[in-house]
Amino acid sequence: MADRSPQRPGFSHRVATPDDAAEISALMNAAIGELQKGFLSPEQIAVSRSIMGLDRTLIADGTYFLIHDCGTDRLAASGGWSRRATLYGGDHTSAQRNDALLRPGTDAARIRAMYTHPGFTRRGLGRMVLSLCEGAARAEGFTRLEMGATLAGVPLYEACGYRLIEHTIGASAAGVEVPVLRMGKTLA
């Protein structure tokens, strides 16, 4: 049987392990700081760090993917999916966490924590991660997906068939609000 996993020349992918946490956190920090510019104010970027970040549950569940540049072995992108109810947020965002298991065929699985290193944008890596996530969720019987998207991610997600469900506020501090868009897709 042929390998149907998505490929990009020069990049490899694998499932994250607990030993990858520091490298993933560094990628997330770089992406949050750089790729949200033009979409969020500096104040919103600072507040967004209170909701974005590493969620070790995704790693423990074996649902978080890493994309490495084969030439340098640098982490270029990451992202995952979840069979748990939490829509978005990192380890430190206890208010949004809900570890209840979702029901395949009934509930929508979650796309979670999508990040691309600023030095690796526009190379199809976000699409690669989404494809890995969609394939894995489909293999477990899920027919729908939802996510809490940042404004910077919306163009990619729309191009990949995700549609707006609702506008929400992901975080608010000192009068600064950070928008999060709940988006969804039905798997073919």
Biotite code that builds the C-alpha atoms (Angstrom):
import biotite.structure as struc

atoms = struc.array([
    struc.Atom([0.000, 0.000, 0.000], chain_id="A", res_id=1, res_name="MET", atom_name="CA", element="C"),
    struc.Atom([1.397, 3.415, -0.979], chain_id="A", res_id=2, res_name="ALA", atom_name="CA", element="C"),
    struc.Atom([2.183, 6.041, 1.656], chain_id="A", res_id=3, res_name="ASP", atom_name="CA", element="C"),
    struc.Atom([-0.540, 8.681, 1.312], chain_id="A", res_id=4, res_name="ARG", atom_name="CA", element="C"),
    struc.Atom([0.849, 11.102, 3.882], chain_id="A", res_id=5, res_name="SER", atom_name="CA", element="C"),
    struc.Atom([1.429, 14.631, 2.596], chain_id="A", res_id=6, res_name="PRO", atom_name="CA", element="C"),
    struc.Atom([4.971, 15.416, 1.518], chain_id="A", res_id=7, res_name="GLN", atom_name="CA", element="C"),
    struc.Atom([6.911, 18.574, 0.725], chain_id="A", res_id=8, res_name="ARG", atom_name="CA", element="C"),
    struc.Atom([10.332, 18.201, -0.873], chain_id="A", res_id=9, res_name="PRO", atom_name="CA", element="C"),
    struc.Atom([13.049, 18.964, 1.666], chain_id="A", res_id=10, res_name="GLY", atom_name="CA", element="C"),
    struc.Atom([10.796, 18.482, 4.706], chain_id="A", res_id=11, res_name="PHE", atom_name="CA", element="C"),
    struc.Atom([10.025, 15.506, 6.932], chain_id="A", res_id=12, res_name="SER", atom_name="CA", element="C"),
    struc.Atom([7.271, 15.023, 9.484], chain_id="A", res_id=13, res_name="HIS", atom_name="CA", element="C"),
    struc.Atom([6.753, 13.017, 12.635], chain_id="A", res_id=14, res_name="ARG", atom_name="CA", element="C"),
    struc.Atom([4.648, 12.941, 15.782], chain_id="A", res_id=15, res_name="VAL", atom_name="CA", element="C"),
    struc.Atom([5.987, 15.064, 18.657], chain_id="A", res_id=16, res_name="ALA", atom_name="CA", element="C"),
    struc.Atom([7.343, 13.540, 21.869], chain_id="A", res_id=17, res_name="THR", atom_name="CA", element="C"),
    struc.Atom([7.738, 15.121, 25.324], chain_id="A", res_id=18, res_name="PRO", atom_name="CA", element="C"),
    struc.Atom([11.435, 15.704, 24.536], chain_id="A", res_id=19, res_name="ASP", atom_name="CA", element="C"),
    struc.Atom([10.374, 18.172, 21.804], chain_id="A", res_id=20, res_name="ASP", atom_name="CA", element="C"),
    struc.Atom([8.639, 20.609, 24.188], chain_id="A", res_id=21, res_name="ALA", atom_name="CA", element="C"),
    struc.Atom([11.421, 23.228, 24.359], chain_id="A", res_id=22, res_name="ALA", atom_name="CA", element="C"),
    struc.Atom([11.882, 23.278, 20.578], chain_id="A", res_id=23, res_name="GLU", atom_name="CA", element="C"),
    struc.Atom([8.112, 23.573, 20.034], chain_id="A", res_id=24, res_name="ILE", atom_name="CA", element="C"),
    struc.Atom([7.867, 26.430, 22.558], chain_id="A", res_id=25, res_name="SER", atom_name="CA", element="C"),
    struc.Atom([10.674, 28.318, 20.796], chain_id="A", res_id=26, res_name="ALA", atom_name="CA", element="C"),
    struc.Atom([8.902, 27.930, 17.444], chain_id="A", res_id=27, res_name="LEU", atom_name="CA", element="C"),
    struc.Atom([5.627, 29.140, 18.950], chain_id="A", res_id=28, res_name="MET", atom_name="CA", element="C"),
    struc.Atom([7.263, 32.199, 20.503], chain_id="A", res_id=29, res_name="ASN", atom_name="CA", element="C"),
    struc.Atom([8.903, 33.153, 17.186], chain_id="A", res_id=30, res_name="ALA", atom_name="CA", element="C"),
    struc.Atom([5.665, 32.668, 15.253], chain_id="A", res_id=31, res_name="ALA", atom_name="CA", element="C"),
    struc.Atom([3.493, 34.578, 17.734], chain_id="A", res_id=32, res_name="ILE", atom_name="CA", element="C"),
    struc.Atom([5.912, 37.489, 17.829], chain_id="A", res_id=33, res_name="GLY", atom_name="CA", element="C"),
    struc.Atom([6.418, 37.815, 14.076], chain_id="A", res_id=34, res_name="GLU", atom_name="CA", element="C"),
    struc.Atom([3.500, 36.373, 12.154], chain_id="A", res_id=35, res_name="LEU", atom_name="CA", element="C"),
    struc.Atom([0.762, 38.185, 14.073], chain_id="A", res_id=36, res_name="GLN", atom_name="CA", element="C"),
    struc.Atom([2.244, 41.563, 13.044], chain_id="A", res_id=37, res_name="LYS", atom_name="CA", element="C"),
    struc.Atom([-0.058, 43.218, 10.531], chain_id="A", res_id=38, res_name="GLY", atom_name="CA", element="C"),
    struc.Atom([-3.047, 41.465, 12.093], chain_id="A", res_id=39, res_name="PHE", atom_name="CA", element="C"),
    struc.Atom([-2.723, 42.435, 15.763], chain_id="A", res_id=40, res_name="LEU", atom_name="CA", element="C"),
    struc.Atom([-1.336, 45.481, 17.545], chain_id="A", res_id=41, res_name="SER", atom_name="CA", element="C"),
    struc.Atom([1.787, 45.049, 19.712], chain_id="A", res_id=42, res_name="PRO", atom_name="CA", element="C"),
    struc.Atom([-0.511, 45.172, 22.747], chain_id="A", res_id=43, res_name="GLU", atom_name="CA", element="C"),
    struc.Atom([-2.748, 42.453, 21.305], chain_id="A", res_id=44, res_name="GLN", atom_name="CA", element="C"),
    struc.Atom([0.281, 40.294, 20.518], chain_id="A", res_id=45, res_name="ILE", atom_name="CA", element="C"),
    struc.Atom([1.414, 40.619, 24.126], chain_id="A", res_id=46, res_name="ALA", atom_name="CA", element="C"),
    struc.Atom([-2.058, 39.647, 25.396], chain_id="A", res_id=47, res_name="VAL", atom_name="CA", element="C"),
    struc.Atom([-2.311, 36.801, 22.870], chain_id="A", res_id=48, res_name="SER", atom_name="CA", element="C"),
    struc.Atom([0.625, 35.089, 24.579], chain_id="A", res_id=49, res_name="ARG", atom_name="CA", element="C"),
    struc.Atom([-1.739, 34.538, 27.523], chain_id="A", res_id=50, res_name="SER", atom_name="CA", element="C"),
    struc.Atom([-3.861, 32.163, 25.382], chain_id="A", res_id=51, res_name="ILE", atom_name="CA", element="C"),
    struc.Atom([-1.403, 30.754, 22.847], chain_id="A", res_id=52, res_name="MET", atom_name="CA", element="C"),
    struc.Atom([1.349, 28.266, 23.506], chain_id="A", res_id=53, res_name="GLY", atom_name="CA", element="C"),
    struc.Atom([2.307, 24.690, 24.133], chain_id="A", res_id=54, res_name="LEU", atom_name="CA", element="C"),
    struc.Atom([-0.410, 22.211, 25.133], chain_id="A", res_id=55, res_name="ASP", atom_name="CA", element="C"),
    struc.Atom([1.329, 19.067, 26.352], chain_id="A", res_id=56, res_name="ARG", atom_name="CA", element="C"),
    struc.Atom([-1.964, 17.131, 26.197], chain_id="A", res_id=57, res_name="THR", atom_name="CA", element="C"),
    struc.Atom([-1.653, 17.093, 22.394], chain_id="A", res_id=58, res_name="LEU", atom_name="CA", element="C"),
    struc.Atom([1.821, 15.591, 22.689], chain_id="A", res_id=59, res_name="ILE", atom_name="CA", element="C"),
    struc.Atom([0.695, 13.009, 25.276], chain_id="A", res_id=60, res_name="ALA", atom_name="CA", element="C"),
    struc.Atom([-2.243, 12.034, 23.039], chain_id="A", res_id=61, res_name="ASP", atom_name="CA", element="C"),
    struc.Atom([0.087, 11.545, 20.045], chain_id="A", res_id=62, res_name="GLY", atom_name="CA", element="C"),
    struc.Atom([-1.827, 14.053, 17.930], chain_id="A", res_id=63, res_name="THR", atom_name="CA", element="C"),
    struc.Atom([0.780, 16.804, 17.476], chain_id="A", res_id=64, res_name="TYR", atom_name="CA", element="C"),
    struc.Atom([2.924, 16.857, 14.335], chain_id="A", res_id=65, res_name="PHE", atom_name="CA", element="C"),
    struc.Atom([6.330, 18.401, 13.699], chain_id="A", res_id=66, res_name="LEU", atom_name="CA", element="C"),
    struc.Atom([7.707, 19.390, 10.289], chain_id="A", res_id=67, res_name="ILE", atom_name="CA", element="C"),
    struc.Atom([11.501, 19.581, 10.069], chain_id="A", res_id=68, res_name="HIS", atom_name="CA", element="C"),
    struc.Atom([13.683, 21.062, 7.357], chain_id="A", res_id=69, res_name="ASP", atom_name="CA", element="C"),
    struc.Atom([15.756, 18.097, 6.106], chain_id="A", res_id=70, res_name="CYS", atom_name="CA", element="C"),
    struc.Atom([18.745, 20.288, 5.257], chain_id="A", res_id=71, res_name="GLY", atom_name="CA", element="C"),
    struc.Atom([19.160, 21.869, 8.676], chain_id="A", res_id=72, res_name="THR", atom_name="CA", element="C"),
    struc.Atom([16.981, 19.623, 10.896], chain_id="A", res_id=73, res_name="ASP", atom_name="CA", element="C"),
    struc.Atom([15.334, 22.844, 12.178], chain_id="A", res_id=74, res_name="ARG", atom_name="CA", element="C"),
    struc.Atom([11.729, 22.739, 13.305], chain_id="A", res_id=75, res_name="LEU", atom_name="CA", element="C"),
    struc.Atom([9.880, 24.574, 10.522], chain_id="A", res_id=76, res_name="ALA", atom_name="CA", element="C"),
    struc.Atom([6.226, 24.066, 11.474], chain_id="A", res_id=77, res_name="ALA", atom_name="CA", element="C"),
    struc.Atom([3.993, 22.280, 13.934], chain_id="A", res_id=78, res_name="SER", atom_name="CA", element="C"),
    struc.Atom([0.346, 21.665, 14.580], chain_id="A", res_id=79, res_name="GLY", atom_name="CA", element="C"),
    struc.Atom([-2.069, 19.078, 15.730], chain_id="A", res_id=80, res_name="GLY", atom_name="CA", element="C"),
    struc.Atom([-5.566, 17.860, 16.183], chain_id="A", res_id=81, res_name="TRP", atom_name="CA", element="C"),
    struc.Atom([-7.431, 16.713, 19.242], chain_id="A", res_id=82, res_name="SER", atom_name="CA", element="C"),
    struc.Atom([-10.161, 14.323, 20.197], chain_id="A", res_id=83, res_name="ARG", atom_name="CA", element="C"),
    struc.Atom([-10.722, 16.497, 23.305], chain_id="A", res_id=84, res_name="ARG", atom_name="CA", element="C"),
    struc.Atom([-13.177, 19.394, 23.696], chain_id="A", res_id=85, res_name="ALA", atom_name="CA", element="C"),
    struc.Atom([-10.610, 22.177, 24.266], chain_id="A", res_id=86, res_name="THR", atom_name="CA", element="C"),
    struc.Atom([-10.811, 24.496, 21.247], chain_id="A", res_id=87, res_name="LEU", atom_name="CA", element="C"),
    struc.Atom([-7.587, 26.466, 21.771], chain_id="A", res_id=88, res_name="TYR", atom_name="CA", element="C"),
    struc.Atom([-4.988, 27.461, 24.352], chain_id="A", res_id=89, res_name="GLY", atom_name="CA", element="C"),
    struc.Atom([-1.804, 26.269, 25.966], chain_id="A", res_id=90, res_name="GLY", atom_name="CA", element="C"),
    struc.Atom([-0.936, 24.544, 29.228], chain_id="A", res_id=91, res_name="ASP", atom_name="CA", element="C"),
    struc.Atom([-1.261, 27.842, 31.090], chain_id="A", res_id=92, res_name="HIS", atom_name="CA", element="C"),
    struc.Atom([-4.835, 28.616, 29.931], chain_id="A", res_id=93, res_name="THR", atom_name="CA", element="C"),
    struc.Atom([-6.857, 26.599, 32.405], chain_id="A", res_id=94, res_name="SER", atom_name="CA", element="C"),
    struc.Atom([-10.050, 28.620, 31.850], chain_id="A", res_id=95, res_name="ALA", atom_name="CA", element="C"),
    struc.Atom([-10.468, 27.328, 28.278], chain_id="A", res_id=96, res_name="GLN", atom_name="CA", element="C"),
    struc.Atom([-9.474, 23.717, 28.973], chain_id="A", res_id=97, res_name="ARG", atom_name="CA", element="C"),
    struc.Atom([-11.945, 20.878, 28.686], chain_id="A", res_id=98, res_name="ASN", atom_name="CA", element="C"),
    struc.Atom([-10.326, 17.451, 28.418], chain_id="A", res_id=99, res_name="ASP", atom_name="CA", element="C"),
    struc.Atom([-13.632, 15.645, 27.810], chain_id="A", res_id=100, res_name="ALA", atom_name="CA", element="C"),
    struc.Atom([-13.338, 13.198, 24.922], chain_id="A", res_id=101, res_name="LEU", atom_name="CA", element="C"),
    struc.Atom([-15.267, 14.041, 21.775], chain_id="A", res_id=102, res_name="LEU", atom_name="CA", element="C"),
    struc.Atom([-17.404, 11.437, 19.999], chain_id="A", res_id=103, res_name="ARG", atom_name="CA", element="C"),
    struc.Atom([-16.306, 10.491, 16.472], chain_id="A", res_id=104, res_name="PRO", atom_name="CA", element="C"),
    struc.Atom([-19.125, 10.859, 13.942], chain_id="A", res_id=105, res_name="GLY", atom_name="CA", element="C"),
    struc.Atom([-21.024, 13.194, 16.278], chain_id="A", res_id=106, res_name="THR", atom_name="CA", element="C"),
    struc.Atom([-18.653, 15.879, 17.566], chain_id="A", res_id=107, res_name="ASP", atom_name="CA", element="C"),
    struc.Atom([-16.124, 17.905, 15.613], chain_id="A", res_id=108, res_name="ALA", atom_name="CA", element="C"),
    struc.Atom([-12.477, 17.072, 16.320], chain_id="A", res_id=109, res_name="ALA", atom_name="CA", element="C"),
    struc.Atom([-10.264, 20.091, 16.995], chain_id="A", res_id=110, res_name="ARG", atom_name="CA", element="C"),
    struc.Atom([-7.421, 21.513, 14.924], chain_id="A", res_id=111, res_name="ILE", atom_name="CA", element="C"),
    struc.Atom([-4.960, 22.911, 17.460], chain_id="A", res_id=112, res_name="ARG", atom_name="CA", element="C"),
    struc.Atom([-1.789, 24.955, 17.859], chain_id="A", res_id=113, res_name="ALA", atom_name="CA", element="C"),
    struc.Atom([-0.780, 25.564, 14.245], chain_id="A", res_id=114, res_name="MET", atom_name="CA", element="C"),
    struc.Atom([2.551, 27.418, 13.977], chain_id="A", res_id=115, res_name="TYR", atom_name="CA", element="C"),
    struc.Atom([5.092, 28.032, 11.227], chain_id="A", res_id=116, res_name="THR", atom_name="CA", element="C"),
    struc.Atom([8.534, 29.457, 11.910], chain_id="A", res_id=117, res_name="HIS", atom_name="CA", element="C"),
    struc.Atom([8.815, 32.926, 10.304], chain_id="A", res_id=118, res_name="PRO", atom_name="CA", element="C"),
    struc.Atom([11.758, 31.689, 8.223], chain_id="A", res_id=119, res_name="GLY", atom_name="CA", element="C"),
    struc.Atom([9.640, 28.930, 6.635], chain_id="A", res_id=120, res_name="PHE", atom_name="CA", element="C"),
    struc.Atom([6.389, 30.637, 5.643], chain_id="A", res_id=121, res_name="THR", atom_name="CA", element="C"),
    struc.Atom([4.789, 30.353, 2.196], chain_id="A", res_id=122, res_name="ARG", atom_name="CA", element="C"),
    struc.Atom([6.172, 26.853, 1.529], chain_id="A", res_id=123, res_name="ARG", atom_name="CA", element="C"),
    struc.Atom([2.997, 24.810, 1.990], chain_id="A", res_id=124, res_name="GLY", atom_name="CA", element="C"),
    struc.Atom([3.881, 23.642, 5.488], chain_id="A", res_id=125, res_name="LEU", atom_name="CA", element="C"),
    struc.Atom([0.606, 24.824, 7.035], chain_id="A", res_id=126, res_name="GLY", atom_name="CA", element="C"),
    struc.Atom([-1.288, 22.862, 4.390], chain_id="A", res_id=127, res_name="ARG", atom_name="CA", element="C"),
    struc.Atom([0.927, 19.864, 5.121], chain_id="A", res_id=128, res_name="MET", atom_name="CA", element="C"),
    struc.Atom([0.128, 19.996, 8.839], chain_id="A", res_id=129, res_name="VAL", atom_name="CA", element="C"),
    struc.Atom([-3.601, 20.429, 8.158], chain_id="A", res_id=130, res_name="LEU", atom_name="CA", element="C"),
    struc.Atom([-3.546, 17.454, 5.815], chain_id="A", res_id=131, res_name="SER", atom_name="CA", element="C"),
    struc.Atom([-1.820, 15.291, 8.434], chain_id="A", res_id=132, res_name="LEU", atom_name="CA", element="C"),
    struc.Atom([-4.370, 16.354, 11.055], chain_id="A", res_id=133, res_name="CYS", atom_name="CA", element="C"),
    struc.Atom([-7.379, 15.853, 8.804], chain_id="A", res_id=134, res_name="GLU", atom_name="CA", element="C"),
    struc.Atom([-6.182, 12.392, 7.771], chain_id="A", res_id=135, res_name="GLY", atom_name="CA", element="C"),
    struc.Atom([-5.576, 11.310, 11.368], chain_id="A", res_id=136, res_name="ALA", atom_name="CA", element="C"),
    struc.Atom([-8.946, 12.637, 12.583], chain_id="A", res_id=137, res_name="ALA", atom_name="CA", element="C"),
    struc.Atom([-10.729, 10.975, 9.649], chain_id="A", res_id=138, res_name="ARG", atom_name="CA", element="C"),
    struc.Atom([-8.984, 7.669, 10.454], chain_id="A", res_id=139, res_name="ALA", atom_name="CA", element="C"),
    struc.Atom([-10.497, 7.845, 13.966], chain_id="A", res_id=140, res_name="GLU", atom_name="CA", element="C"),
    struc.Atom([-13.999, 8.356, 12.566], chain_id="A", res_id=141, res_name="GLY", atom_name="CA", element="C"),
    struc.Atom([-14.374, 12.136, 12.837], chain_id="A", res_id=142, res_name="PHE", atom_name="CA", element="C"),
    struc.Atom([-16.334, 13.761, 10.016], chain_id="A", res_id=143, res_name="THR", atom_name="CA", element="C"),
    struc.Atom([-16.042, 17.400, 11.092], chain_id="A", res_id=144, res_name="ARG", atom_name="CA", element="C"),
    struc.Atom([-13.289, 19.671, 12.396], chain_id="A", res_id=145, res_name="LEU", atom_name="CA", element="C"),
    struc.Atom([-13.311, 22.966, 14.292], chain_id="A", res_id=146, res_name="GLU", atom_name="CA", element="C"),
    struc.Atom([-10.597, 25.361, 15.404], chain_id="A", res_id=147, res_name="MET", atom_name="CA", element="C"),
    struc.Atom([-9.995, 28.643, 17.188], chain_id="A", res_id=148, res_name="GLY", atom_name="CA", element="C"),
    struc.Atom([-8.132, 30.580, 14.470], chain_id="A", res_id=149, res_name="ALA", atom_name="CA", element="C"),
    struc.Atom([-5.959, 33.652, 14.747], chain_id="A", res_id=150, res_name="THR", atom_name="CA", element="C"),
    struc.Atom([-6.472, 36.419, 12.198], chain_id="A", res_id=151, res_name="LEU", atom_name="CA", element="C"),
    struc.Atom([-3.094, 35.567, 10.653], chain_id="A", res_id=152, res_name="ALA", atom_name="CA", element="C"),
    struc.Atom([-4.215, 31.984, 9.998], chain_id="A", res_id=153, res_name="GLY", atom_name="CA", element="C"),
    struc.Atom([-7.611, 32.752, 8.453], chain_id="A", res_id=154, res_name="VAL", atom_name="CA", element="C"),
    struc.Atom([-6.423, 33.050, 4.809], chain_id="A", res_id=155, res_name="PRO", atom_name="CA", element="C"),
    struc.Atom([-4.807, 29.598, 4.952], chain_id="A", res_id=156, res_name="LEU", atom_name="CA", element="C"),
    struc.Atom([-7.763, 27.996, 6.679], chain_id="A", res_id=157, res_name="TYR", atom_name="CA", element="C"),
    struc.Atom([-10.263, 29.500, 4.233], chain_id="A", res_id=158, res_name="GLU", atom_name="CA", element="C"),
    struc.Atom([-8.132, 28.296, 1.294], chain_id="A", res_id=159, res_name="ALA", atom_name="CA", element="C"),
    struc.Atom([-8.261, 24.796, 2.840], chain_id="A", res_id=160, res_name="CYS", atom_name="CA", element="C"),
    struc.Atom([-12.062, 24.791, 3.091], chain_id="A", res_id=161, res_name="GLY", atom_name="CA", element="C"),
    struc.Atom([-12.648, 26.041, 6.639], chain_id="A", res_id=162, res_name="TYR", atom_name="CA", element="C"),
    struc.Atom([-15.540, 28.466, 7.138], chain_id="A", res_id=163, res_name="ARG", atom_name="CA", element="C"),
    struc.Atom([-16.328, 31.000, 9.858], chain_id="A", res_id=164, res_name="LEU", atom_name="CA", element="C"),
    struc.Atom([-18.686, 29.773, 12.564], chain_id="A", res_id=165, res_name="ILE", atom_name="CA", element="C"),
    struc.Atom([-18.390, 32.734, 14.958], chain_id="A", res_id=166, res_name="GLU", atom_name="CA", element="C"),
    struc.Atom([-16.175, 35.609, 16.091], chain_id="A", res_id=167, res_name="HIS", atom_name="CA", element="C"),
    struc.Atom([-15.055, 35.334, 19.715], chain_id="A", res_id=168, res_name="THR", atom_name="CA", element="C"),
    struc.Atom([-12.656, 37.096, 22.058], chain_id="A", res_id=169, res_name="ILE", atom_name="CA", element="C"),
    struc.Atom([-9.813, 34.782, 23.069], chain_id="A", res_id=170, res_name="GLY", atom_name="CA", element="C"),
    struc.Atom([-8.330, 37.019, 25.729], chain_id="A", res_id=171, res_name="ALA", atom_name="CA", element="C"),
    struc.Atom([-8.783, 40.449, 27.206], chain_id="A", res_id=172, res_name="SER", atom_name="CA", element="C"),
    struc.Atom([-6.473, 42.362, 29.507], chain_id="A", res_id=173, res_name="ALA", atom_name="CA", element="C"),
    struc.Atom([-6.319, 46.044, 30.413], chain_id="A", res_id=174, res_name="ALA", atom_name="CA", element="C"),
    struc.Atom([-8.955, 46.789, 27.774], chain_id="A", res_id=175, res_name="GLY", atom_name="CA", element="C"),
    struc.Atom([-7.055, 44.991, 25.012], chain_id="A", res_id=176, res_name="VAL", atom_name="CA", element="C"),
    struc.Atom([-9.032, 42.229, 23.297], chain_id="A", res_id=177, res_name="GLU", atom_name="CA", element="C"),
    struc.Atom([-7.608, 39.481, 21.074], chain_id="A", res_id=178, res_name="VAL", atom_name="CA", element="C"),
    struc.Atom([-10.005, 38.068, 18.474], chain_id="A", res_id=179, res_name="PRO", atom_name="CA", element="C"),
    struc.Atom([-10.251, 34.329, 17.870], chain_id="A", res_id=180, res_name="VAL", atom_name="CA", element="C"),
    struc.Atom([-12.388, 33.026, 15.028], chain_id="A", res_id=181, res_name="LEU", atom_name="CA", element="C"),
    struc.Atom([-14.142, 29.711, 15.473], chain_id="A", res_id=182, res_name="ARG", atom_name="CA", element="C"),
    struc.Atom([-13.930, 27.992, 12.103], chain_id="A", res_id=183, res_name="MET", atom_name="CA", element="C"),
    struc.Atom([-15.067, 24.596, 10.889], chain_id="A", res_id=184, res_name="GLY", atom_name="CA", element="C"),
    struc.Atom([-14.943, 22.124, 8.035], chain_id="A", res_id=185, res_name="LYS", atom_name="CA", element="C"),
    struc.Atom([-16.765, 18.946, 7.068], chain_id="A", res_id=186, res_name="THR", atom_name="CA", element="C"),
    struc.Atom([-14.401, 16.194, 5.948], chain_id="A", res_id=187, res_name="LEU", atom_name="CA", element="C"),
    struc.Atom([-15.122, 14.645, 2.557], chain_id="A", res_id=188, res_name="ALA", atom_name="CA", element="C"),
])
